[in-house]
Amino acid sequence: MNPVHAGLYAHLGAFLEDVCLTWKSETALIEASRHREVHRWTYARFRAEVGRVAAWLLAQGHAPGDRVAIVATNQSRWLVTAAAVFRVGGVVVPLDYKLTPADVDVLLGLARPRLLVAEHGLGRKLAWEGARLVIEAPERAELPAGHTRFEALPDAPPPPVVDRGREDPAAVVYSSGTGGTPKGCVLPHRAYLAQLEALLALYPMQPGQRFFSFLPTNHAIDFMCGFLAPFACGATVVHQRTLRAEHLRGTLQRYQITHMAAVPRLLEAFRDGVQEKLDALPAWQRLAVDGLVAANAAATERRPLPALSQNLLAPVLAGLGGKLELVFVGGAYVPPDLATFFYRIGVGVVIGYGLSEACTVVTVNDMAPFRADSVGPAVPGVEVRVLRAGADGVGDVEVRGPTLMSGYDGAPELTAAAFTEDGWLITGDRGWLDAAGHLHLVGRSRDMIVTPGGKNVYPEDVEGAFGGLSAEEIAVFAADWLWPDGAKLGAEQLVAVVRGDVRLPEVAAANRKLPEHKRVAGVLRWDEEFPRTASMKLKRAVLAEQIRSTVGRGALESL
C-alpha cells in the first residue's frame, strides 16, 4: 500500500489526522519496558489519545501559534503530545531530556512556551514556573498549582483540526551544534512535509513493518524517521524505555524490527556482538558462513535484496531479530568498513547528512548501488553546492530547498548571517562533490587546522583513520588550541585525545599510515565520556575547555 502523500497537505495537523483515519486498524505504537510490553495502540487508539490532549489544550485557552515544550524520553505520550499540539495549531518545542536542568531552564526562557509537558522525574528539578502537564507523576505525589497529571485528563472526542499555512511554524528546534550557543531553528510545516515526501520517495515502509525508536525523539532524525515517516506508511513505532544494550538487542529480536536509526558507536557495538558469535564458530561452520556472506554480497551488489539476505544468512541475522532491513545513520562520521560489514550480511546502512536548519536530511545514499564512501546525493527537491573550493576540490557546503528553516527564533542578525543573498544556507561544513553528485564531508570550517606547511587538516579525517583502535573514543585537536599559553610543542601539532585502554604502539602504527601533515604528535588519555549532542556529534569546544581547565601539556605522551 502507498504512504499517505505528505505533499497534499498544508500542515502536519491535517496530515496526521488523515494518517490515523487511513491506517486506523493497524498497530501504530508498541511501548516496552525491559522485557515487559506496556501497551500496544492502533492508529484509532492513538487518535483518541491525541483528541483527549487536544481537547484539554483548547479548554486551557490554547491558541494557534502557542508553543508547547516537551521534555520526555522516547515513549507514546511524546508522540501523542506533538500530534495534539499540531491538531490545535500549536508549535512544538522539543527539548533534549539529557540536558541538565539548568540548561533546560535556559532553553525554556528562550522559547517562551505557553505550556511544558514533562515526565515527572525529568521536570521536577526545573526552575521554570509556567503551567505543566506532568507525565507519570506517582499517585501519591502532590503536584503544585498549575500542574496537571497527563494520565488524569478526561476523555473527550477529538476537536476539529485547526488550519495552518505551510509557512506557519510547526516547531522550534534548538541546535547548539558543537559550539554550545543555543539557536532556535524555526521550522515551518512546509519543511517537514517536503522532507517527508523526499525521504519516502526513496525509502517507503509498509504496514506491519516496525521501526525501533531509541534515538531521542526530540532530535530531528528520530522525529522524522521514528514518527512521521512510519506513521505515513501505516508502520509500527516501537519504543523501549530502557536503553541498556541487552534490552536493545532483546527488542530487536522480540519485535522483529525492520528499520531503525542509529549512531556509528551503537552500530559498532552491534557489529562486535555479531563478530564475537562468528569468531566462536567451529572452523568448518565459519568457512560455510563466510561463503554465504560472500554469496550475499555478490547477489546484492547492485541493490539490497532483504528477503534473499534473510534466507541466506538467517543464523547470522538472528541476533539482530532476523528481519532488520535498513539502518539510517548520521550525525557523525561512519567508517566505510563498518557500513560495509552490515551490508555484506544483508543489513543496508543508509548514510546521510543533515542539520537542524535543514529540518533533517540534506543528502542520503540511495543504495542503488550501495556506497560507504560518501553521505550520498541531495534528497529530491534539495540542492547542494560547494563554493570556494581549493585545489583538492574541498570547499564550503551550502544548501537550498523547501526543507530549510524560516530562520533563528528572535535572532534576525543570526538568520541573515546563515543565508546567502540568493537563499542558500551556509552550513559551516566543508566537503566536495564527486562526478556522481555524492557529497563527501571532511569537517567543520571552524575545526579546520592549518599546519605550518600550509596544509588543511580536518580532525574527522584523522579520527576516521584511527577508527580501528581499541579506544572507546578518540578526538583530534591542535595542541596550541588546547593550551594556547603553554610551552610550545611546535605550531599546530596535532594531539589525539583518547578514552579507553589503548597502547601507544597501536596508535603509532595507525599514525604511520597517515600523510605526514596529518600525523599526531602525542596522545592524551582522558577518563570521562566525551560531551556530545543528542545526535552524538562531538562537542569539540566543550571537550577542549574541559581538557584545558584540567590538565596541561605535561600530560601528553609523545609518539
C-alpha positions as CSV (number, residue, x, y, z in Angstrom):
1,M,0.0,0.0,0.0
2,N,1.2,3.5,-0.7
3,P,2.1,6.0,2.0
4,V,-0.2,8.9,2.8
5,H,1.2,11.6,0.4
6,A,2.6,14.4,2.6
7,G,2.8,16.8,-0.4
8,L,-1.0,17.1,-0.5
9,Y,-1.3,18.7,2.9
10,A,-0.8,22.3,4.2
11,H,0.2,21.4,7.7
12,L,1.0,18.4,10.0
13,G,-2.2,18.5,11.9
14,A,-4.3,17.7,8.8
15,F,-1.7,15.1,7.7
16,L,-1.7,13.2,11.0
17,E,-5.5,13.2,11.1
18,D,-5.7,11.5,7.7
19,V,-2.9,9.1,8.7
20,C,-4.9,7.9,11.7
21,L,-8.1,7.5,9.6
22,T,-6.3,5.7,6.8
23,W,-4.5,3.2,9.0
24,K,-7.0,3.1,11.8
25,S,-6.8,-0.7,12.3
26,E,-3.0,-1.0,12.0
27,T,-0.8,-1.0,15.0
28,A,0.8,2.4,15.5
29,L,2.8,2.1,18.7
30,I,4.3,-0.5,20.9
31,E,5.9,0.5,24.2
32,A,8.1,-1.8,26.1
33,S,10.0,-1.5,29.4
34,R,12.7,-4.0,29.8
35,H,11.1,-7.4,28.9
36,R,7.5,-6.2,29.6
37,E,5.2,-4.7,27.0
38,V,3.5,-1.7,28.5
39,H,0.9,-1.2,25.7
40,R,0.1,-1.6,22.1
41,W,-2.1,1.0,20.3
42,T,-3.8,1.1,17.0
43,Y,-3.9,4.3,15.0
44,A,-7.5,4.6,16.1
45,R,-6.5,4.5,19.7
46,F,-3.6,6.9,19.0
47,R,-6.1,9.3,17.5
48,A,-8.4,9.0,20.6
49,E,-5.4,9.8,22.9
50,V,-4.5,12.8,20.7
51,G,-8.1,14.0,20.9
52,R,-8.1,13.9,24.7
53,V,-4.9,16.0,24.9
54,A,-6.0,18.4,22.2
55,A,-9.4,19.0,23.8
56,W,-7.7,19.8,27.1
57,L,-5.3,22.2,25.4
58,L,-8.3,24.1,23.9
59,A,-10.0,24.2,27.3
60,Q,-6.9,25.9,28.7
61,G,-7.2,28.6,26.2
62,H,-4.5,27.4,23.8
63,A,-4.5,29.5,20.6
64,P,-3.0,28.8,17.2
65,G,0.7,29.6,17.3
66,D,1.1,29.0,21.0
67,R,4.2,27.0,21.9
68,V,4.3,23.7,23.9
69,A,7.7,22.4,25.1
70,I,8.3,18.7,25.6
71,V,10.9,17.1,27.9
72,A,10.5,13.3,27.9
73,T,12.2,10.1,27.0
74,N,11.0,8.2,23.9
75,Q,7.5,7.0,24.6
76,S,4.0,7.1,23.2
77,R,2.9,10.2,25.1
78,W,5.7,12.2,23.4
79,L,4.1,11.5,20.0
80,V,0.6,12.0,21.4
81,T,1.6,15.4,22.7
82,A,3.2,16.5,19.5
83,A,0.2,15.4,17.4
84,A,-2.2,17.1,19.8
85,V,-0.3,20.4,19.5
86,F,-0.3,20.2,15.7
87,R,-4.1,19.4,15.8
88,V,-4.8,22.7,17.7
89,G,-2.5,24.7,15.5
90,G,0.3,25.0,18.0
91,V,4.1,24.9,17.8
92,V,6.2,22.1,19.3
93,V,9.4,22.9,21.1
94,P,11.3,19.5,21.6
95,L,13.9,19.7,24.3
96,D,16.7,17.2,25.0
97,Y,15.9,15.2,28.1
98,K,19.6,14.5,28.6
99,L,20.4,18.2,29.2
100,T,21.0,19.4,32.8
101,P,18.0,21.1,34.5
102,A,19.9,24.4,34.3
103,D,20.3,24.0,30.5
104,V,16.7,23.1,30.0
105,D,15.6,26.2,32.0
106,V,17.7,28.4,29.7
107,L,16.0,27.0,26.7
108,L,12.6,27.4,28.2
109,G,13.4,31.0,28.8
110,L,14.4,31.4,25.2
111,A,11.4,29.5,23.8
112,R,8.7,31.1,25.9
113,P,6.2,28.2,25.7
114,R,2.7,28.5,27.0
115,L,2.9,25.0,28.5
116,L,5.6,22.5,29.4
117,V,4.9,18.8,29.0
118,A,7.4,16.8,31.0
119,E,8.0,13.5,32.7
120,H,7.8,13.9,36.4
121,G,11.3,12.6,37.1
122,L,12.8,15.0,34.4
123,G,10.7,18.0,35.2
124,R,10.7,18.2,39.0
125,K,14.2,19.8,39.1
126,L,13.4,22.6,36.7
127,A,13.0,26.1,38.0
128,W,10.6,27.1,35.2
129,E,7.4,28.3,36.8
130,G,4.8,28.1,34.0
131,A,1.9,25.7,33.5
132,R,2.8,22.0,33.2
133,L,1.3,18.7,32.0
134,V,3.1,16.1,34.0
135,I,3.7,12.6,32.6
136,E,3.9,9.6,35.0
137,A,3.6,11.5,38.3
138,P,3.4,9.0,41.2
139,E,-0.2,8.7,42.5
140,R,0.9,10.0,46.0
141,A,2.9,12.9,44.6
142,E,1.4,16.3,45.4
143,L,1.6,18.5,42.3
144,P,2.0,22.3,42.6
145,A,-0.7,24.6,41.4
146,G,-0.8,24.8,37.6
147,H,0.4,21.3,37.2
148,T,-1.9,18.6,35.7
149,R,-1.5,14.9,35.5
150,F,-1.3,13.7,31.9
151,E,-3.0,10.4,32.8
152,A,-5.9,12.1,34.5
153,L,-7.0,14.1,31.5
154,P,-10.7,13.5,30.9
155,D,-11.9,11.5,27.8
156,A,-13.1,13.8,25.1
157,P,-13.8,13.5,21.3
158,P,-11.1,14.8,19.1
159,P,-11.8,18.5,18.4
160,P,-11.7,19.8,14.8
161,V,-8.2,20.2,13.2
162,V,-7.1,23.8,13.2
163,D,-6.0,25.1,9.8
164,R,-2.5,26.4,9.4
165,G,-0.4,27.5,6.4
166,R,2.6,25.8,5.0
167,E,4.8,28.7,6.1
168,D,3.4,28.8,9.7
169,P,5.9,27.4,12.3
170,A,5.5,23.8,13.2
171,A,8.4,23.5,15.6
172,V,11.3,25.5,17.2
173,V,14.2,23.1,17.4
174,Y,17.2,24.2,19.4
175,S,20.5,23.5,17.7
176,S,23.6,24.2,19.8
177,G,25.6,22.3,17.3
178,T,29.1,21.5,18.6
179,G,29.8,25.1,19.7
180,G,27.3,25.3,22.6
181,T,25.4,28.5,21.6
182,P,21.6,27.8,21.7
183,K,19.8,28.8,18.5
184,G,16.2,28.0,17.9
185,C,15.6,26.9,14.3
186,V,12.0,27.8,13.3
187,L,10.8,25.0,11.1
188,P,7.6,25.6,9.2
189,H,5.1,22.9,8.2
190,R,6.4,23.2,4.7
191,A,9.9,21.9,5.8
192,Y,8.6,18.8,7.5
193,L,6.1,17.9,4.7
194,A,8.7,18.4,2.0
195,Q,11.3,16.4,3.9
196,L,8.9,13.6,4.5
197,E,7.9,13.4,0.8
198,A,11.5,13.3,-0.3
199,L,12.5,10.5,2.1
200,L,9.5,8.3,1.4
201,A,10.2,8.6,-2.3
202,L,13.5,6.8,-1.5
203,Y,12.6,4.6,1.5
204,P,8.9,3.9,1.9
205,M,7.7,1.4,4.6
206,Q,4.7,-0.9,4.7
207,P,2.0,-1.7,7.3
208,G,3.4,-4.5,9.5
209,Q,7.0,-3.2,9.3
210,R,8.4,-2.0,12.6
211,F,10.7,1.0,13.3
212,F,12.7,0.9,16.5
213,S,12.8,4.4,18.0
214,F,15.6,4.8,20.6
215,L,17.5,7.9,19.4
216,P,15.9,10.8,21.3
217,T,12.6,11.8,19.7
218,N,13.5,15.5,20.4
219,H,16.2,15.1,17.7
220,A,15.3,15.7,14.1
221,I,16.4,12.3,13.0
222,D,14.0,10.3,15.2
223,F,11.2,12.9,14.9
224,M,11.2,12.3,11.2
225,C,12.3,8.7,10.8
226,G,10.8,7.4,14.1
227,F,7.5,9.2,14.0
228,L,6.3,11.0,10.8
229,A,7.7,8.5,8.2
230,P,6.4,5.3,9.8
231,F,3.1,6.9,10.5
232,A,2.7,8.0,6.9
233,C,3.1,4.3,5.9
234,G,0.9,2.7,8.5
235,A,4.0,1.0,10.0
236,T,4.6,0.5,13.7
237,V,6.9,2.5,16.0
238,V,8.4,0.5,18.9
239,H,9.7,2.4,22.0
240,Q,11.9,0.7,24.5
241,R,12.1,2.7,27.8
242,T,15.3,1.0,29.0
243,L,18.2,1.6,26.6
244,R,20.8,-0.8,28.0
245,A,22.4,-2.8,25.2
246,E,20.9,-6.1,26.2
247,H,17.4,-4.7,26.2
248,L,18.0,-3.1,22.8
249,R,19.1,-6.5,21.4
250,G,16.1,-8.1,23.1
251,T,13.7,-5.7,21.5
252,L,15.2,-6.2,18.1
253,Q,14.6,-10.0,18.4
254,R,11.2,-9.9,20.2
255,Y,9.6,-7.5,17.8
256,Q,11.5,-8.4,14.7
257,I,12.5,-4.8,13.9
258,T,12.8,-4.0,10.2
259,H,14.0,-0.4,10.4
260,M,15.9,1.8,12.9
261,A,18.1,4.9,13.1
262,A,21.4,4.7,14.9
263,V,24.7,6.4,15.5
264,P,28.0,4.9,14.5
265,R,29.0,4.0,18.0
266,L,25.9,1.8,18.5
267,L,26.5,0.1,15.2
268,E,30.0,-0.7,16.3
269,A,28.6,-2.4,19.4
270,F,26.1,-4.4,17.3
271,R,29.0,-5.4,14.9
272,D,31.2,-6.5,17.8
273,G,28.3,-8.7,19.0
274,V,27.8,-10.3,15.6
275,Q,31.6,-10.7,15.1
276,E,32.0,-12.4,18.5
277,K,29.5,-15.0,17.7
278,L,31.1,-15.6,14.3
279,D,34.5,-16.0,15.8
280,A,33.2,-18.6,18.3
281,L,32.0,-20.9,15.5
282,P,33.9,-24.1,14.7
283,A,36.3,-23.7,11.7
284,W,34.0,-25.6,9.3
285,Q,31.0,-23.6,10.2
286,R,32.8,-20.3,10.0
287,L,34.0,-21.3,6.5
288,A,30.4,-22.1,5.4
289,V,29.1,-18.8,6.8
290,D,31.9,-16.8,5.1
291,G,30.8,-18.5,1.8
292,L,27.2,-17.4,2.4
293,V,28.3,-13.9,3.2
294,A,30.3,-13.7,0.0
295,A,27.3,-15.1,-2.0
296,N,25.0,-12.5,-0.4
297,A,27.5,-9.7,-1.2
298,A,27.7,-10.7,-4.8
299,A,23.9,-11.0,-5.2
300,T,23.2,-7.6,-3.6
301,E,26.0,-5.7,-5.4
302,R,23.5,-3.5,-7.3
303,R,20.8,-3.2,-4.7
304,P,19.6,-4.6,-1.4
305,L,17.6,-7.8,-1.5
306,P,16.3,-8.2,2.1
307,A,14.3,-11.4,1.6
308,L,17.2,-13.2,-0.1
309,S,19.7,-12.0,2.6
310,Q,17.4,-13.1,5.4
311,N,17.0,-16.5,3.9
312,L,20.7,-17.0,3.1
313,L,22.0,-15.6,6.4
314,A,19.2,-16.4,8.9
315,P,21.6,-17.7,11.7
316,V,23.8,-14.6,11.3
317,L,20.9,-12.1,11.4
318,A,19.1,-13.9,14.3
319,G,20.9,-11.8,16.9
320,L,19.5,-8.7,15.2
321,G,16.0,-10.0,15.1
322,G,16.2,-11.7,11.7
323,K,14.1,-9.1,9.9
324,L,16.3,-5.9,10.1
325,E,16.5,-4.4,6.6
326,L,17.7,-0.8,6.9
327,V,19.6,1.3,9.5
328,F,19.7,5.0,8.9
329,V,22.9,6.5,10.2
330,G,24.1,10.1,10.5
331,G,25.3,12.7,13.0
332,A,28.9,11.5,13.0
333,Y,31.5,10.0,10.7
334,V,30.6,6.5,9.6
335,P,33.6,4.3,8.9
336,P,33.2,2.7,5.5
337,D,34.3,-0.7,6.8
338,L,31.5,-0.5,9.4
339,A,28.8,0.1,6.9
340,T,30.2,-2.5,4.5
341,F,30.2,-5.1,7.3
342,F,26.5,-4.8,7.7
343,Y,25.7,-4.6,4.0
344,R,27.6,-7.8,3.4
345,I,25.4,-9.6,6.0
346,G,22.2,-8.2,4.5
347,V,21.5,-5.1,6.5
348,G,21.5,-1.9,4.5
349,V,23.3,1.0,6.2
350,V,21.8,4.3,4.8
351,I,24.4,7.0,5.4
352,G,23.1,10.6,5.4
353,Y,24.0,14.1,6.3
354,G,21.7,16.7,7.7
355,L,21.4,19.6,10.2
356,S,18.6,21.1,12.2
357,E,18.5,24.2,10.0
358,A,17.5,21.9,7.1
359,C,14.8,20.0,9.0
360,T,16.5,16.6,9.0
361,V,18.3,15.3,5.9
362,V,20.2,17.1,3.2
363,T,21.9,14.2,1.4
364,V,21.4,10.4,1.8
365,N,22.7,7.4,0.0
366,D,20.1,5.8,-2.3
367,M,21.5,2.3,-2.1
368,A,21.5,2.0,-5.9
369,P,24.1,0.7,-5.6
370,F,25.3,0.7,-2.0
371,R,28.2,3.1,-1.3
372,A,30.0,3.5,2.0
373,D,32.4,6.3,0.9
374,S,30.1,9.3,0.9
375,V,27.0,10.8,2.6
376,G,25.1,10.5,-0.7
377,P,23.5,12.9,-3.2
378,A,20.9,15.6,-2.2
379,V,17.5,14.3,-1.4
380,P,14.8,15.1,-4.0
381,G,13.9,18.8,-4.1
382,V,17.1,19.9,-2.3
383,E,20.2,21.4,-3.9
384,V,23.8,21.2,-2.6
385,R,26.7,23.2,-3.9
386,V,30.4,23.6,-2.9
387,L,31.9,27.1,-3.1
388,R,35.4,28.5,-2.7
389,A,37.0,25.1,-3.4
390,G,40.7,24.6,-3.2
391,A,42.9,22.6,-5.5
392,D,41.7,19.4,-3.8
393,G,38.0,20.3,-4.5
394,V,37.2,20.9,-0.9
395,G,35.1,23.9,-0.2
396,D,32.2,25.4,1.8
397,V,29.0,23.3,1.6
398,E,25.8,25.3,1.0
399,V,22.2,24.0,0.7
400,R,18.9,25.3,-0.8
401,G,15.4,23.9,-0.9
402,P,12.0,23.6,0.7
403,T,13.2,21.9,3.8
404,L,15.1,24.9,5.2
405,M,14.2,26.7,8.3
406,S,12.4,30.1,8.3
407,G,15.2,31.4,10.5
408,Y,16.5,31.5,14.0
409,D,13.9,32.4,16.6
410,G,14.1,36.1,17.6
411,A,17.6,36.5,16.0
412,P,17.3,38.3,12.7
413,E,21.1,39.1,12.6
414,L,22.0,35.4,13.1
415,T,19.4,34.5,10.4
416,A,20.8,36.9,7.9
417,A,24.3,35.6,8.6
418,A,23.1,32.0,8.0
419,F,21.9,32.6,4.4
420,T,23.4,34.0,1.3
421,E,21.6,36.8,-0.5
422,D,20.1,34.3,-3.0
423,G,18.7,32.0,-0.3
424,W,21.4,29.3,0.2
425,L,22.0,28.1,3.7
426,I,25.6,28.4,4.8
427,T,26.1,25.1,6.6
428,G,29.6,25.7,8.1
429,D,30.7,22.3,6.8
430,R,33.5,21.6,4.3
431,G,33.3,18.9,1.6
432,W,33.4,18.1,-2.1
433,L,31.1,16.6,-4.7
434,D,32.1,13.7,-6.9
435,A,31.1,13.1,-10.5
436,A,28.0,11.2,-9.4
437,G,26.8,14.2,-7.3
438,H,27.6,12.4,-4.0
439,L,28.8,14.7,-1.2
440,H,31.9,13.9,0.8
441,L,32.4,15.7,4.1
442,V,35.7,16.4,5.6
443,G,34.8,18.6,8.6
444,R,33.6,21.8,10.0
445,S,35.1,25.1,8.8
446,R,35.8,26.3,12.3
447,D,37.5,23.0,13.3
448,M,40.0,23.1,10.4
449,I,43.6,23.0,11.4
450,V,46.3,24.7,9.3
451,T,49.7,23.1,9.6
452,P,53.0,25.1,9.4
453,G,53.3,23.9,5.8
454,G,50.0,25.4,4.9
455,K,48.1,22.1,4.7
456,N,44.5,22.0,5.8
457,V,43.7,19.2,8.2
458,Y,40.2,18.2,9.4
459,P,40.0,16.4,12.7
460,E,37.4,14.0,11.4
461,D,39.8,12.7,8.7
462,V,42.4,11.8,11.3
463,E,39.9,10.3,13.7
464,G,38.5,8.2,10.9
465,A,42.0,6.8,10.3
466,F,42.2,5.8,13.9
467,G,38.8,4.0,13.8
468,G,40.3,0.6,14.2
469,L,42.0,1.3,17.6
470,S,40.8,-0.2,20.8
471,A,40.0,3.2,22.3
472,E,36.3,3.8,23.2
473,E,36.5,7.4,21.9
474,I,39.1,9.5,20.1
475,A,39.2,13.2,19.2
476,V,42.0,15.1,17.5
477,F,42.9,18.7,18.3
478,A,45.6,21.3,17.6
479,A,47.9,21.4,20.6
480,D,48.1,25.2,20.5
481,W,44.3,25.4,20.6
482,L,44.1,23.2,23.7
483,W,46.9,25.1,25.5
484,P,47.4,28.5,23.9
485,D,49.5,29.8,26.8
486,G,51.7,26.8,27.4
487,A,55.2,25.9,26.3
488,K,55.2,25.3,22.6
489,L,55.5,21.8,21.1
490,G,55.6,23.4,17.7
491,A,53.0,25.4,15.7
492,E,49.8,23.4,15.1
493,Q,51.0,20.0,16.1
494,L,48.1,17.5,16.4
495,V,47.1,15.7,19.6
496,A,44.9,12.6,19.9
497,V,42.7,12.6,23.0
498,V,41.7,9.0,23.7
499,R,39.3,7.4,26.2
500,G,39.8,3.7,26.9
501,D,42.6,1.2,27.1
502,V,44.8,1.9,24.1
503,R,48.5,1.2,23.7
504,L,50.9,3.8,22.3
505,P,52.4,1.3,19.7
506,E,48.9,0.7,18.4
507,V,48.4,4.5,17.9
508,A,51.9,4.8,16.4
509,A,51.2,2.1,13.8
510,A,48.0,3.8,12.7
511,N,49.7,7.1,12.7
512,R,52.5,6.0,10.3
513,K,49.8,5.2,7.7
514,L,48.8,8.8,7.5
515,P,50.4,11.5,5.4
516,E,53.0,13.4,7.4
517,H,50.9,16.5,7.9
518,K,48.0,14.5,9.4
519,R,50.0,12.6,12.0
520,V,49.5,13.3,15.7
521,A,52.5,14.2,17.8
522,G,51.2,13.0,21.1
523,V,48.4,11.2,23.0
524,L,46.4,12.5,25.9
525,R,44.5,9.9,28.0
526,W,41.0,11.1,29.1
527,D,38.8,9.1,31.6
528,E,35.4,10.8,31.2
529,E,32.9,10.3,28.3
530,F,33.2,12.9,25.6
531,P,30.5,15.6,25.6
532,R,28.1,15.1,22.7
533,T,24.9,16.4,21.2
534,A,21.7,14.5,21.0
535,S,22.8,13.1,17.6
536,M,26.2,12.1,19.2
537,K,28.2,14.8,17.5
538,L,31.3,15.6,19.5
539,K,31.1,19.0,21.3
540,R,34.7,19.9,20.5
541,A,34.8,23.3,22.1
542,V,33.3,21.8,25.3
543,L,35.8,19.0,25.5
544,A,38.6,21.3,24.7
545,E,37.6,23.6,27.6
546,Q,37.4,20.6,30.0
547,I,40.9,19.5,29.0
548,R,42.3,23.0,29.1
549,S,41.0,23.5,32.7
550,T,42.1,20.1,33.9
551,V,45.5,19.1,32.5
552,G,48.4,20.8,30.9
553,R,50.8,19.8,28.1
554,G,52.8,17.8,30.5
555,A,50.2,15.1,30.5
556,L,50.9,14.3,26.8
557,E,52.6,11.1,25.8
558,S,54.8,11.7,22.8
559,L,54.8,9.4,19.8
